[in-house]
């Protein structure tokens, strides 16, 4: 099924290829990264903590072409993640994706598709927090979109996204033996109207819908909502946006007596963000309240705050600070105490550009996680990392293309 869906994405993408012969610009941007570090609580457990050295190697390439009316981007990734003495956490990662757009008169058509093989250690970190073991995951994503310029000051947007998530155990079956993770399908659709109120202010109105269905368990959710917001550019270096709305969620599930039940709820939709830049530094942040699919067969309500700071200390030395806070609980009027969770992470990082192509970095990361309705306590993790990045010289590829 996943392969057939990806074939469909490829067929849709082929409609963009006739313009490739007249492409104004080809590009190829391969990046190689290596990182090693030590984590004193690698499984993020409140007790029986395990420490481990870990190693990460990856090769990432972005390539494509641009013309006056089209933009086609490809991305490939191969990576391996190894944990010394804890082989059950090891996993390999692979990604192939494409993002294409085509403008024709007043219309812009787009398609975004990808197949990503990663691990529950990364995919569940922002939702269920189940990172104590590594279950391979295959995520197939397909998202067509369309927008039309209605006038000089208004634009209509349509967007649909289909996500198919499968957890694979070591025997190769599409189950997550030994865990509560289960396969699911998630669909979203939205229609939006963007109206320019002035040179610096946009009014954004969206009607949203979603459908979630978990495999192997009786659990599905449907939602419909709306959101209205403003985006304003205060200056060339400072912009901000804020949107508020409501989301109605209807959920069908099996209750504690294994009987089919139904609940519904109205949840707020909040999205606030800002972006400020100076000559040598930048600061951006966000606050969001939304619903997202979880790997344990339920939709989750997610409240998150993020703040990122960057500072150029010298021509070659840069400092960055990334912080995030997340609170999750069961969405749709359903109460599952094990879903109520808080997660906090902060990571300061120094990077030194040794040459035009080589960058060396070092960082410290602190994480804390707590399932607030249980007596398990707070899980804390301290980790240090050293990494190196090599960007392939683009001129050598340009010379190869001229042969």
Secondary structure, 3 states (H helix, E strand, C coil): CHHHHHHHHHHHHHCCHHHHHHCCEEEEEEEEEEEEEEECCCCCCCCCCCCEEEEEEEEEEEEEEECCCEEEEEEEEEEEEEECCCHHHCEEEEEEEEEEEEEECCEEEEEEEEEEEEEHHHHCCCCCCCCCCCCEEEEEEEEEEEEEECCCCEEEEEEEEEEEEEEECCCCCCCCCCCCCCCEEEEEEEEEEEEECCCCEEEEEEEEEEEEEECCCCEEEEEEEEEEEEEEEEECCEEEEEEEEEEEEEEEEECCCCCEEEEEEEEEEEEEEEEEECCCEEEEEEEEEEEEECCCCCEEEEEEEEEEEEEECCCCEEEEEEEEEEEEEECCCCCCHHHCEEEEEEEEEEEEECCCCEEEEEEEEEEEEEECCCCCCEEEEEEEEEEEEEECCHHHHHHHHHC
